């Protein structure tokens, strides 16, 4: 699931084109669209061994997948409210 999502979101554009797209497109840039979503999932952190101090580590409220459904608002391990 996670690799497929990254493949769907990948793109390669020159810096000038990326800046132009920010001005005219309603969607966020592909790297942000991909990374901002998956860093909210415990599954992502577990699958890729993301730990505190890593660039894509998200400490605050993450979500987990239970079977085929998303369970929202689960506090991350080690979070003060966990």
N, CA, C and O atoms as a Maestro MAE file, in Angstrom:
{
 s_m_m2io_version
 :::
 2.0.0
}

f_m_ct {
 s_m_title
 :::
 protein
 m_atom[328] {
  # First column is atom index #
  i_m_mmod_type
  r_m_x_coord
  r_m_y_coord
  r_m_z_coord
  i_m_residue_number
  s_m_chain_name
  s_m_pdb_residue_name
  s_m_pdb_atom_name
  i_m_atomic_number
  :::
  1 25 0.821 -1.187 0.000 1 A "UNK " " N  " 7
  2 3 0.000 0.000 0.000 1 A "UNK " " CA " 6
  3 2 0.872 1.262 0.000 1 A "UNK " " C  " 6
  4 15 0.620 2.183 -0.776 1 A "UNK " " O  " 8
  5 25 1.878 1.311 0.848 2 A "UNK " " N  " 7
  6 3 2.692 2.519 0.972 2 A "UNK " " CA " 6
  7 2 3.576 2.751 -0.248 2 A "UNK " " C  " 6
  8 15 3.722 3.887 -0.701 2 A "UNK " " O  " 8
  9 25 4.162 1.690 -0.780 3 A "UNK " " N  " 7
  10 3 4.998 1.827 -1.980 3 A "UNK " " CA " 6
  11 2 4.133 2.266 -3.157 3 A "UNK " " C  " 6
  12 15 4.536 3.130 -3.936 3 A "UNK " " O  " 8
  13 25 2.959 1.683 -3.288 4 A "UNK " " N  " 7
  14 3 2.038 2.059 -4.362 4 A "UNK " " CA " 6
  15 2 1.643 3.522 -4.280 4 A "UNK " " C  " 6
  16 15 1.575 4.208 -5.300 4 A "UNK " " O  " 8
  17 25 1.382 4.003 -3.074 5 A "UNK " " N  " 7
  18 3 1.026 5.413 -2.887 5 A "UNK " " CA " 6
  19 2 2.170 6.313 -3.330 5 A "UNK " " C  " 6
  20 15 1.945 7.325 -3.994 5 A "UNK " " O  " 8
  21 25 3.387 5.953 -2.970 6 A "UNK " " N  " 7
  22 3 4.555 6.748 -3.364 6 A "UNK " " CA " 6
  23 2 4.719 6.751 -4.885 6 A "UNK " " C  " 6
  24 15 5.066 7.777 -5.470 6 A "UNK " " O  " 8
  25 25 4.470 5.609 -5.522 7 A "UNK " " N  " 7
  26 3 4.594 5.533 -6.976 7 A "UNK " " CA " 6
  27 2 3.544 6.396 -7.666 7 A "UNK " " C  " 6
  28 15 3.829 7.015 -8.692 7 A "UNK " " O  " 8
  29 25 2.352 6.444 -7.125 8 A "UNK " " N  " 7
  30 3 1.294 7.273 -7.701 8 A "UNK " " CA " 6
  31 2 1.653 8.755 -7.581 8 A "UNK " " C  " 6
  32 15 1.368 9.536 -8.488 8 A "UNK " " O  " 8
  33 25 2.269 9.138 -6.482 9 A "UNK " " N  " 7
  34 3 2.573 10.551 -6.216 9 A "UNK " " CA " 6
  35 2 3.889 11.039 -6.814 9 A "UNK " " C  " 6
  36 15 4.149 12.242 -6.819 9 A "UNK " " O  " 8
  37 25 4.715 10.138 -7.311 10 A "UNK " " N  " 7
  38 3 6.036 10.570 -7.781 10 A "UNK " " CA " 6
  39 2 5.926 11.467 -9.011 10 A "UNK " " C  " 6
  40 15 4.991 11.358 -9.805 10 A "UNK " " O  " 8
  41 25 6.891 12.338 -9.140 11 A "UNK " " N  " 7
  42 3 6.969 13.202 -10.314 11 A "UNK " " CA " 6
  43 2 8.387 13.740 -10.423 11 A "UNK " " C  " 6
  44 15 9.162 13.705 -9.467 11 A "UNK " " O  " 8
  45 25 8.700 14.231 -11.590 12 A "UNK " " N  " 7
  46 3 10.018 14.816 -11.816 12 A "UNK " " CA " 6
  47 2 9.813 16.047 -12.686 12 A "UNK " " C  " 6
  48 15 9.498 15.941 -13.871 12 A "UNK " " O  " 8
  49 25 9.996 17.209 -12.086 13 A "UNK " " N  " 7
  50 3 9.833 18.462 -12.824 13 A "UNK " " CA " 6
  51 2 10.982 19.397 -12.475 13 A "UNK " " C  " 6
  52 15 11.597 19.288 -11.414 13 A "UNK " " O  " 8
  53 25 11.251 20.299 -13.373 14 A "UNK " " N  " 7
  54 3 12.267 21.320 -13.108 14 A "UNK " " CA " 6
  55 2 11.742 22.307 -12.071 14 A "UNK " " C  " 6
  56 15 10.534 22.452 -11.887 14 A "UNK " " O  " 8
  57 25 12.667 22.979 -11.400 15 A "UNK " " N  " 7
  58 3 12.295 23.911 -10.335 15 A "UNK " " CA " 6
  59 2 11.334 24.991 -10.836 15 A "UNK " " C  " 6
  60 15 10.374 25.335 -10.146 15 A "UNK " " O  " 8
  61 25 11.589 25.523 -12.025 16 A "UNK " " N  " 7
  62 3 10.726 26.573 -12.578 16 A "UNK " " CA " 6
  63 2 9.296 26.066 -12.766 16 A "UNK " " C  " 6
  64 15 8.334 26.781 -12.485 16 A "UNK " " O  " 8
  65 25 9.166 24.831 -13.241 17 A "UNK " " N  " 7
  66 3 7.839 24.246 -13.439 17 A "UNK " " CA " 6
  67 2 7.158 23.983 -12.101 17 A "UNK " " C  " 6
  68 15 5.950 24.185 -11.973 17 A "UNK " " O  " 8
  69 25 7.909 23.541 -11.114 18 A "UNK " " N  " 7
  70 3 7.339 23.309 -9.784 18 A "UNK " " CA " 6
  71 2 6.790 24.610 -9.205 18 A "UNK " " C  " 6
  72 15 5.714 24.620 -8.607 18 A "UNK " " O  " 8
  73 25 7.519 25.694 -9.377 19 A "UNK " " N  " 7
  74 3 7.072 27.003 -8.883 19 A "UNK " " CA " 6
  75 2 5.818 27.451 -9.630 19 A "UNK " " C  " 6
  76 15 4.885 27.975 -9.022 19 A "UNK " " O  " 8
  77 25 5.795 27.246 -10.941 20 A "UNK " " N  " 7
  78 3 4.619 27.611 -11.734 20 A "UNK " " CA " 6
  79 2 3.397 26.822 -11.278 20 A "UNK " " C  " 6
  80 15 2.304 27.375 -11.154 20 A "UNK " " O  " 8
  81 25 3.585 25.531 -11.030 21 A "UNK " " N  " 7
  82 3 2.468 24.688 -10.593 21 A "UNK " " CA " 6
  83 2 1.919 25.125 -9.239 21 A "UNK " " C  " 6
  84 15 0.715 25.034 -8.999 21 A "UNK " " O  " 8
  85 25 2.787 25.595 -8.360 22 A "UNK " " N  " 7
  86 3 2.311 26.102 -7.068 22 A "UNK " " CA " 6
  87 2 1.340 27.263 -7.252 22 A "UNK " " C  " 6
  88 15 0.403 27.436 -6.474 22 A "UNK " " O  " 8
  89 25 1.580 28.052 -8.296 23 A "UNK " " N  " 7
  90 3 0.747 29.228 -8.541 23 A "UNK " " CA " 6
  91 2 -0.569 28.894 -9.239 23 A "UNK " " C  " 6
  92 15 -1.561 29.596 -9.042 23 A "UNK " " O  " 8
  93 25 -0.597 27.832 -10.052 24 A "UNK " " N  " 7
  94 3 -1.788 27.601 -10.881 24 A "UNK " " CA " 6
  95 2 -2.583 26.346 -10.533 24 A "UNK " " C  " 6
  96 15 -3.747 26.250 -10.920 24 A "UNK " " O  " 8
  97 25 -2.009 25.391 -9.826 25 A "UNK " " N  " 7
  98 3 -2.720 24.149 -9.511 25 A "UNK " " CA " 6
  99 2 -3.357 24.233 -8.133 25 A "UNK " " C  " 6
  100 15 -2.839 24.894 -7.233 25 A "UNK " " O  " 8
  101 25 -4.473 23.560 -7.983 26 A "UNK " " N  " 7
  102 3 -5.137 23.541 -6.677 26 A "UNK " " CA " 6
  103 2 -4.575 22.454 -5.762 26 A "UNK " " C  " 6
  104 15 -4.821 22.478 -4.556 26 A "UNK " " O  " 8
  105 25 -3.823 21.501 -6.320 27 A "UNK " " N  " 7
  106 3 -3.264 20.407 -5.524 27 A "UNK " " CA " 6
  107 2 -1.918 20.791 -4.919 27 A "UNK " " C  " 6
  108 15 -1.189 21.618 -5.467 27 A "UNK " " O  " 8
  109 25 -1.607 20.184 -3.795 28 A "UNK " " N  " 7
  110 3 -0.294 20.393 -3.196 28 A "UNK " " CA " 6
  111 2 0.767 19.683 -4.035 28 A "UNK " " C  " 6
  112 15 0.431 18.801 -4.826 28 A "UNK " " O  " 8
  113 25 2.038 20.049 -3.879 29 A "UNK " " N  " 7
  114 3 3.110 19.383 -4.629 29 A "UNK " " CA " 6
  115 2 3.134 17.885 -4.323 29 A "UNK " " C  " 6
  116 15 2.809 17.480 -3.206 29 A "UNK " " O  " 8
  117 25 3.515 17.055 -5.303 30 A "UNK " " N  " 7
  118 3 3.473 15.600 -5.120 30 A "UNK " " CA " 6
  119 2 4.227 15.090 -3.895 30 A "UNK " " C  " 6
  120 15 3.729 14.209 -3.195 30 A "UNK " " O  " 8
  121 25 5.418 15.626 -3.621 31 A "UNK " " N  " 7
  122 3 6.168 15.116 -2.467 31 A "UNK " " CA " 6
  123 2 5.450 15.418 -1.161 31 A "UNK " " C  " 6
  124 15 5.444 14.591 -0.250 31 A "UNK " " O  " 8
  125 25 4.851 16.584 -1.066 32 A "UNK " " N  " 7
  126 3 4.094 16.932 0.133 32 A "UNK " " CA " 6
  127 2 2.803 16.123 0.201 32 A "UNK " " C  " 6
  128 15 2.419 15.654 1.273 32 A "UNK " " O  " 8
  129 25 2.137 15.958 -0.933 33 A "UNK " " N  " 7
  130 3 0.891 15.192 -0.978 33 A "UNK " " CA " 6
  131 2 1.130 13.760 -0.512 33 A "UNK " " C  " 6
  132 15 0.280 13.169 0.154 33 A "UNK " " O  " 8
  133 25 2.266 13.217 -0.857 34 A "UNK " " N  " 7
  134 3 2.599 11.845 -0.460 34 A "UNK " " CA " 6
  135 2 3.067 11.791 0.992 34 A "UNK " " C  " 6
  136 15 2.483 11.075 1.805 34 A "UNK " " O  " 8
  137 25 4.103 12.535 1.318 35 A "UNK " " N  " 7
  138 3 4.728 12.434 2.641 35 A "UNK " " CA " 6
  139 2 3.850 12.949 3.767 35 A "UNK " " C  " 6
  140 15 3.871 12.393 4.865 35 A "UNK " " O  " 8
  141 25 3.086 13.993 3.522 36 A "UNK " " N  " 7
  142 3 2.235 14.541 4.578 36 A "UNK " " CA " 6
  143 2 1.147 13.552 4.976 36 A "UNK " " C  " 6
  144 15 0.694 13.553 6.120 36 A "UNK " " O  " 8
  145 25 0.730 12.713 4.044 37 A "UNK " " N  " 7
  146 3 -0.303 11.722 4.346 37 A "UNK " " CA " 6
  147 2 0.286 10.544 5.119 37 A "UNK " " C  " 6
  148 15 -0.199 10.205 6.199 37 A "UNK " " O  " 8
  149 25 1.322 9.923 4.574 38 A "UNK " " N  " 7
  150 3 1.825 8.684 5.175 38 A "UNK " " CA " 6
  151 2 2.479 8.887 6.531 38 A "UNK " " C  " 6
  152 15 2.494 7.962 7.343 38 A "UNK " " O  " 8
  153 25 3.018 10.067 6.799 39 A "UNK " " N  " 7
  154 3 3.644 10.276 8.109 39 A "UNK " " CA " 6
  155 2 2.615 10.310 9.228 39 A "UNK " " C  " 6
  156 15 2.978 10.293 10.404 39 A "UNK " " O  " 8
  157 25 1.339 10.356 8.876 40 A "UNK " " N  " 7
  158 3 0.271 10.296 9.873 40 A "UNK " " CA " 6
  159 2 -0.105 8.865 10.240 40 A "UNK " " C  " 6
  160 15 -0.961 8.655 11.100 40 A "UNK " " O  " 8
  161 25 0.520 7.879 9.604 41 A "UNK " " N  " 7
  162 3 0.149 6.479 9.823 41 A "UNK " " CA " 6
  163 2 1.206 5.736 10.636 41 A "UNK " " C  " 6
  164 15 2.394 5.796 10.322 41 A "UNK " " O  " 8
  165 25 0.771 5.041 11.676 42 A "UNK " " N  " 7
  166 3 1.682 4.172 12.420 42 A "UNK " " CA " 6
  167 2 2.282 3.120 11.492 42 A "UNK " " C  " 6
  168 15 3.443 2.739 11.643 42 A "UNK " " O  " 8
  169 25 1.485 2.655 10.535 43 A "UNK " " N  " 7
  170 3 1.938 1.640 9.583 43 A "UNK " " CA " 6
  171 2 3.193 2.094 8.853 43 A "UNK " " C  " 6
  172 15 4.109 1.298 8.647 43 A "UNK " " O  " 8
  173 25 3.247 3.354 8.462 44 A "UNK " " N  " 7
  174 3 4.411 3.906 7.765 44 A "UNK " " CA " 6
  175 2 5.642 3.859 8.664 44 A "UNK " " C  " 6
  176 15 6.708 3.415 8.238 44 A "UNK " " O  " 8
  177 25 5.499 4.313 9.900 45 A "UNK " " N  " 7
  178 3 6.624 4.331 10.835 45 A "UNK " " CA " 6
  179 2 7.143 2.916 11.093 45 A "UNK " " C  " 6
  180 15 8.352 2.692 11.156 45 A "UNK " " O  " 8
  181 25 6.228 1.973 11.240 46 A "UNK " " N  " 7
  182 3 6.617 0.580 11.485 46 A "UNK " " CA " 6
  183 2 7.276 -0.048 10.254 46 A "UNK " " C  " 6
  184 15 8.301 -0.720 10.371 46 A "UNK " " O  " 8
  185 25 6.691 0.170 9.080 47 A "UNK " " N  " 7
  186 3 7.180 -0.471 7.854 47 A "UNK " " CA " 6
  187 2 8.584 -0.020 7.479 47 A "UNK " " C  " 6
  188 15 9.375 -0.815 6.972 47 A "UNK " " O  " 8
  189 25 8.899 1.240 7.722 48 A "UNK " " N  " 7
  190 3 10.187 1.770 7.290 48 A "UNK " " CA " 6
  191 2 11.126 2.089 8.448 48 A "UNK " " C  " 6
  192 15 12.173 2.706 8.251 48 A "UNK " " O  " 8
  193 25 10.756 1.674 9.645 49 A "UNK " " N  " 7
  194 3 11.628 1.870 10.800 49 A "UNK " " CA " 6
  195 2 11.903 3.329 11.112 49 A "UNK " " C  " 6
  196 15 12.999 3.677 11.553 49 A "UNK " " O  " 8
  197 25 10.918 4.183 10.889 50 A "UNK " " N  " 7
  198 3 11.086 5.613 11.146 50 A "UNK " " CA " 6
  199 2 11.088 5.834 12.658 50 A "UNK " " C  " 6
  200 15 10.178 5.395 13.362 50 A "UNK " " O  " 8
  201 25 12.101 6.507 13.135 51 A "UNK " " N  " 7
  202 3 12.277 6.746 14.569 51 A "UNK " " CA " 6
  203 2 12.409 8.239 14.852 51 A "UNK " " C  " 6
  204 15 12.633 9.036 13.942 51 A "UNK " " O  " 8
  205 25 12.270 8.602 16.109 52 A "UNK " " N  " 7
  206 3 12.430 9.994 16.517 52 A "UNK " " CA " 6
  207 2 13.791 10.498 16.042 52 A "UNK " " C  " 6
  208 15 14.806 9.820 16.201 52 A "UNK " " O  " 8
  209 25 13.801 11.680 15.466 53 A "UNK " " N  " 7
  210 3 15.018 12.255 14.908 53 A "UNK " " CA " 6
  211 2 15.092 12.116 13.396 53 A "UNK " " C  " 6
  212 15 15.832 12.855 12.747 53 A "UNK " " O  " 8
  213 25 14.332 11.176 12.817 54 A "UNK " " N  " 7
  214 3 14.281 11.027 11.360 54 A "UNK " " CA " 6
  215 2 13.437 12.150 10.762 54 A "UNK " " C  " 6
  216 15 12.524 12.662 11.410 54 A "UNK " " O  " 8
  217 25 13.749 12.530 9.524 55 A "UNK " " N  " 7
  218 3 13.066 13.650 8.873 55 A "UNK " " CA " 6
  219 2 11.555 13.436 8.760 55 A "UNK " " C  " 6
  220 15 10.794 14.397 8.866 55 A "UNK " " O  " 8
  221 25 11.112 12.211 8.549 56 A "UNK " " N  " 7
  222 3 9.683 11.956 8.372 56 A "UNK " " CA " 6
  223 2 8.992 11.457 9.638 56 A "UNK " " C  " 6
  224 15 7.851 10.997 9.583 56 A "UNK " " O  " 8
  225 25 9.676 11.548 10.774 57 A "UNK " " N  " 7
  226 3 9.069 11.121 12.037 57 A "UNK " " CA " 6
  227 2 8.015 12.131 12.465 57 A "UNK " " C  " 6
  228 15 8.252 13.338 12.428 57 A "UNK " " O  " 8
  229 25 6.859 11.637 12.869 58 A "UNK " " N  " 7
  230 3 5.802 12.495 13.394 58 A "UNK " " CA " 6
  231 2 5.456 12.017 14.793 58 A "UNK " " C  " 6
  232 15 4.986 10.895 14.982 58 A "UNK " " O  " 8
  233 25 5.692 12.874 15.762 59 A "UNK " " N  " 7
  234 3 5.492 12.502 17.158 59 A "UNK " " CA " 6
  235 2 4.026 12.587 17.580 59 A "UNK " " C  " 6
  236 15 3.514 11.687 18.247 59 A "UNK " " O  " 8
  237 25 3.368 13.647 17.198 60 A "UNK " " N  " 7
  238 3 2.003 13.882 17.675 60 A "UNK " " CA " 6
  239 2 1.018 12.892 17.065 60 A "UNK " " C  " 6
  240 15 1.416 11.984 16.336 60 A "UNK " " O  " 8
  241 25 -0.216 13.062 17.352 61 A "UNK " " N  " 7
  242 3 -1.286 12.127 17.008 61 A "UNK " " CA " 6
  243 2 -1.149 11.511 15.618 61 A "UNK " " C  " 6
  244 15 -1.238 12.197 14.600 61 A "UNK " " O  " 8
  245 25 -0.932 10.205 15.608 62 A "UNK " " N  " 7
  246 3 -0.880 9.451 14.359 62 A "UNK " " CA " 6
  247 2 -2.115 8.569 14.290 62 A "UNK " " C  " 6
  248 15 -2.877 8.468 15.252 62 A "UNK " " O  " 8
  249 25 -2.299 7.942 13.157 63 A "UNK " " N  " 7
  250 3 -3.446 7.074 12.936 63 A "UNK " " CA " 6
  251 2 -2.954 5.665 12.657 63 A "UNK " " C  " 6
  252 15 -1.807 5.463 12.259 63 A "UNK " " O  " 8
  253 25 -3.814 4.709 12.866 64 A "UNK " " N  " 7
  254 3 -3.439 3.335 12.557 64 A "UNK " " CA " 6
  255 2 -4.534 2.697 11.723 64 A "UNK " " C  " 6
  256 15 -5.689 3.120 11.755 64 A "UNK " " O  " 8
  257 25 -4.155 1.681 10.982 65 A "UNK " " N  " 7
  258 3 -5.101 0.952 10.153 65 A "UNK " " CA " 6
  259 2 -5.472 -0.319 10.893 65 A "UNK " " C  " 6
  260 15 -4.601 -1.092 11.291 65 A "UNK " " O  " 8
  261 25 -6.766 -0.533 11.077 66 A "UNK " " N  " 7
  262 3 -7.269 -1.734 11.739 66 A "UNK " " CA " 6
  263 2 -8.058 -2.522 10.702 66 A "UNK " " C  " 6
  264 15 -9.179 -2.156 10.349 66 A "UNK " " O  " 8
  265 25 -7.463 -3.602 10.222 67 A "UNK " " N  " 7
  266 3 -8.102 -4.357 9.148 67 A "UNK " " CA " 6
  267 2 -8.110 -3.524 7.892 67 A "UNK " " C  " 6
  268 15 -7.052 -3.176 7.369 67 A "UNK " " O  " 8
  269 25 -9.287 -3.200 7.400 68 A "UNK " " N  " 7
  270 3 -9.382 -2.383 6.189 68 A "UNK " " CA " 6
  271 2 -9.916 -0.984 6.479 68 A "UNK " " C  " 6
  272 15 -10.383 -0.298 5.570 68 A "UNK " " O  " 8
  273 25 -9.849 -0.558 7.741 69 A "UNK " " N  " 7
  274 3 -10.350 0.780 8.053 69 A "UNK " " CA " 6
  275 2 -9.331 1.577 8.858 69 A "UNK " " C  " 6
  276 15 -8.508 1.016 9.582 69 A "UNK " " O  " 8
  277 25 -9.405 2.874 8.718 70 A "UNK " " N  " 7
  278 3 -8.495 3.784 9.405 70 A "UNK " " CA " 6
  279 2 -9.088 4.155 10.754 70 A "UNK " " C  " 6
  280 15 -10.247 4.560 10.843 70 A "UNK " " O  " 8
  281 25 -8.290 4.015 11.799 71 A "UNK " " N  " 7
  282 3 -8.705 4.424 13.139 71 A "UNK " " CA " 6
  283 2 -8.024 5.755 13.407 71 A "UNK " " C  " 6
  284 15 -6.806 5.811 13.571 71 A "UNK " " O  " 8
  285 25 -8.793 6.812 13.451 72 A "UNK " " N  " 7
  286 3 -8.237 8.163 13.537 72 A "UNK " " CA " 6
  287 2 -7.928 8.566 14.969 72 A "UNK " " C  " 6
  288 15 -8.544 8.090 15.922 72 A "UNK " " O  " 8
  289 25 -6.951 9.460 15.088 73 A "UNK " " N  " 7
  290 3 -6.673 10.121 16.344 73 A "UNK " " CA " 6
  291 2 -6.058 9.277 17.429 73 A "UNK " " C  " 6
  292 15 -6.351 9.492 18.605 73 A "UNK " " O  " 8
  293 25 -5.224 8.333 17.087 74 A "UNK " " N  " 7
  294 3 -4.547 7.521 18.094 74 A "UNK " " CA " 6
  295 2 -3.270 8.236 18.488 74 A "UNK " " C  " 6
  296 15 -2.464 8.587 17.626 74 A "UNK " " O  " 8
  297 25 -3.078 8.453 19.766 75 A "UNK " " N  " 7
  298 3 -1.860 9.129 20.202 75 A "UNK " " CA " 6
  299 2 -0.658 8.232 19.961 75 A "UNK " " C  " 6
  300 15 -0.704 7.027 20.213 75 A "UNK " " O  " 8
  301 25 0.400 8.824 19.478 76 A "UNK " " N  " 7
  302 3 1.620 8.084 19.176 76 A "UNK " " CA " 6
  303 2 2.274 7.603 20.462 76 A "UNK " " C  " 6
  304 15 2.165 8.257 21.499 76 A "UNK " " O  " 8
  305 25 2.956 6.454 20.399 77 A "UNK " " N  " 7
  306 3 3.675 5.979 21.576 77 A "UNK " " CA " 6
  307 2 4.675 7.029 22.049 77 A "UNK " " C  " 6
  308 15 5.384 7.626 21.239 77 A "UNK " " O  " 8
  309 25 4.729 7.247 23.327 78 A "UNK " " N  " 7
  310 3 5.663 8.214 23.874 78 A "UNK " " CA " 6
  311 2 5.141 9.636 23.894 78 A "UNK " " C  " 6
  312 15 5.770 10.521 24.473 78 A "UNK " " O  " 8
  313 25 3.991 9.866 23.265 79 A "UNK " " N  " 7
  314 3 3.407 11.207 23.267 79 A "UNK " " CA " 6
  315 2 2.869 11.485 24.667 79 A "UNK " " C  " 6
  316 15 2.342 10.576 25.309 79 A "UNK " " O  " 8
  317 25 2.989 12.712 25.154 80 A "UNK " " N  " 7
  318 3 2.551 13.018 26.522 80 A "UNK " " CA " 6
  319 2 1.110 12.643 26.827 80 A "UNK " " C  " 6
  320 15 0.778 12.375 27.982 80 A "UNK " " O  " 8
  321 25 0.241 12.617 25.810 81 A "UNK " " N  " 7
  322 3 -1.158 12.280 26.076 81 A "UNK " " CA " 6
  323 2 -1.460 10.811 25.848 81 A "UNK " " C  " 6
  324 15 -2.609 10.392 25.986 81 A "UNK " " O  " 8
  325 25 -0.441 10.012 25.497 82 A "UNK " " N  " 7
  326 3 -0.672 8.585 25.216 82 A "UNK " " CA " 6
  327 2 -0.986 7.824 26.486 82 A "UNK " " C  " 6
  328 15 -1.209 6.614 26.442 82 A "UNK " " O  " 8
  :::
 }
 m_bond[327] {
  # First column is bond index #
  i_m_from
  i_m_to
  i_m_order
  :::
  1 1 2 1
  2 2 3 1
  3 3 4 2
  4 3 5 1
  5 5 6 1
  6 6 7 1
  7 7 8 2
  8 7 9 1
  9 9 10 1
  10 10 11 1
  11 11 12 2
  12 11 13 1
  13 13 14 1
  14 14 15 1
  15 15 16 2
  16 15 17 1
  17 17 18 1
  18 18 19 1
  19 19 20 2
  20 19 21 1
  21 21 22 1
  22 22 23 1
  23 23 24 2
  24 23 25 1
  25 25 26 1
  26 26 27 1
  27 27 28 2
  28 27 29 1
  29 29 30 1
  30 30 31 1
  31 31 32 2
  32 31 33 1
  33 33 34 1
  34 34 35 1
  35 35 36 2
  36 35 37 1
  37 37 38 1
  38 38 39 1
  39 39 40 2
  40 39 41 1
  41 41 42 1
  42 42 43 1
  43 43 44 2
  44 43 45 1
  45 45 46 1
  46 46 47 1
  47 47 48 2
  48 47 49 1
  49 49 50 1
  50 50 51 1
  51 51 52 2
  52 51 53 1
  53 53 54 1
  54 54 55 1
  55 55 56 2
  56 55 57 1
  57 57 58 1
  58 58 59 1
  59 59 60 2
  60 59 61 1
  61 61 62 1
  62 62 63 1
  63 63 64 2
  64 63 65 1
  65 65 66 1
  66 66 67 1
  67 67 68 2
  68 67 69 1
  69 69 70 1
  70 70 71 1
  71 71 72 2
  72 71 73 1
  73 73 74 1
  74 74 75 1
  75 75 76 2
  76 75 77 1
  77 77 78 1
  78 78 79 1
  79 79 80 2
  80 79 81 1
  81 81 82 1
  82 82 83 1
  83 83 84 2
  84 83 85 1
  85 85 86 1
  86 86 87 1
  87 87 88 2
  88 87 89 1
  89 89 90 1
  90 90 91 1
  91 91 92 2
  92 91 93 1
  93 93 94 1
  94 94 95 1
  95 95 96 2
  96 95 97 1
  97 97 98 1
  98 98 99 1
  99 99 100 2
  100 99 101 1
  101 101 102 1
  102 102 103 1
  103 103 104 2
  104 103 105 1
  105 105 106 1
  106 106 107 1
  107 107 108 2
  108 107 109 1
  109 109 110 1
  110 110 111 1
  111 111 112 2
  112 111 113 1
  113 113 114 1
  114 114 115 1
  115 115 116 2
  116 115 117 1
  117 117 118 1
  118 118 119 1
  119 119 120 2
  120 119 121 1
  121 121 122 1
  122 122 123 1
  123 123 124 2
  124 123 125 1
  125 125 126 1
  126 126 127 1
  127 127 128 2
  128 127 129 1
  129 129 130 1
  130 130 131 1
  131 131 132 2
  132 131 133 1
  133 133 134 1
  134 134 135 1
  135 135 136 2
  136 135 137 1
  137 137 138 1
  138 138 139 1
  139 139 140 2
  140 139 141 1
  141 141 142 1
  142 142 143 1
  143 143 144 2
  144 143 145 1
  145 145 146 1
  146 146 147 1
  147 147 148 2
  148 147 149 1
  149 149 150 1
  150 150 151 1
  151 151 152 2
  152 151 153 1
  153 153 154 1
  154 154 155 1
  155 155 156 2
  156 155 157 1
  157 157 158 1
  158 158 159 1
  159 159 160 2
  160 159 161 1
  161 161 162 1
  162 162 163 1
  163 163 164 2
  164 163 165 1
  165 165 166 1
  166 166 167 1
  167 167 168 2
  168 167 169 1
  169 169 170 1
  170 170 171 1
  171 171 172 2
  172 171 173 1
  173 173 174 1
  174 174 175 1
  175 175 176 2
  176 175 177 1
  177 177 178 1
  178 178 179 1
  179 179 180 2
  180 179 181 1
  181 181 182 1
  182 182 183 1
  183 183 184 2
  184 183 185 1
  185 185 186 1
  186 186 187 1
  187 187 188 2
  188 187 189 1
  189 189 190 1
  190 190 191 1
  191 191 192 2
  192 191 193 1
  193 193 194 1
  194 194 195 1
  195 195 196 2
  196 195 197 1
  197 197 198 1
  198 198 199 1
  199 199 200 2
  200 199 201 1
  201 201 202 1
  202 202 203 1
  203 203 204 2
  204 203 205 1
  205 205 206 1
  206 206 207 1
  207 207 208 2
  208 207 209 1
  209 209 210 1
  210 210 211 1
  211 211 212 2
  212 211 213 1
  213 213 214 1
  214 214 215 1
  215 215 216 2
  216 215 217 1
  217 217 218 1
  218 218 219 1
  219 219 220 2
  220 219 221 1
  221 221 222 1
  222 222 223 1
  223 223 224 2
  224 223 225 1
  225 225 226 1
  226 226 227 1
  227 227 228 2
  228 227 229 1
  229 229 230 1
  230 230 231 1
  231 231 232 2
  232 231 233 1
  233 233 234 1
  234 234 235 1
  235 235 236 2
  236 235 237 1
  237 237 238 1
  238 238 239 1
  239 239 240 2
  240 239 241 1
  241 241 242 1
  242 242 243 1
  243 243 244 2
  244 243 245 1
  245 245 246 1
  246 246 247 1
  247 247 248 2
  248 247 249 1
  249 249 250 1
  250 250 251 1
  251 251 252 2
  252 251 253 1
  253 253 254 1
  254 254 255 1
  255 255 256 2
  256 255 257 1
  257 257 258 1
  258 258 259 1
  259 259 260 2
  260 259 261 1
  261 261 262 1
  262 262 263 1
  263 263 264 2
  264 263 265 1
  265 265 266 1
  266 266 267 1
  267 267 268 2
  268 267 269 1
  269 269 270 1
  270 270 271 1
  271 271 272 2
  272 271 273 1
  273 273 274 1
  274 274 275 1
  275 275 276 2
  276 275 277 1
  277 277 278 1
  278 278 279 1
  279 279 280 2
  280 279 281 1
  281 281 282 1
  282 282 283 1
  283 283 284 2
  284 283 285 1
  285 285 286 1
  286 286 287 1
  287 287 288 2
  288 287 289 1
  289 289 290 1
  290 290 291 1
  291 291 292 2
  292 291 293 1
  293 293 294 1
  294 294 295 1
  295 295 296 2
  296 295 297 1
  297 297 298 1
  298 298 299 1
  299 299 300 2
  300 299 301 1
  301 301 302 1
  302 302 303 1
  303 303 304 2
  304 303 305 1
  305 305 306 1
  306 306 307 1
  307 307 308 2
  308 307 309 1
  309 309 310 1
  310 310 311 1
  311 311 312 2
  312 311 313 1
  313 313 314 1
  314 314 315 1
  315 315 316 2
  316 315 317 1
  317 317 318 1
  318 318 319 1
  319 319 320 2
  320 319 321 1
  321 321 322 1
  322 322 323 1
  323 323 324 2
  324 323 325 1
  325 325 326 1
  326 326 327 1
  327 327 328 2
  :::
 }
}
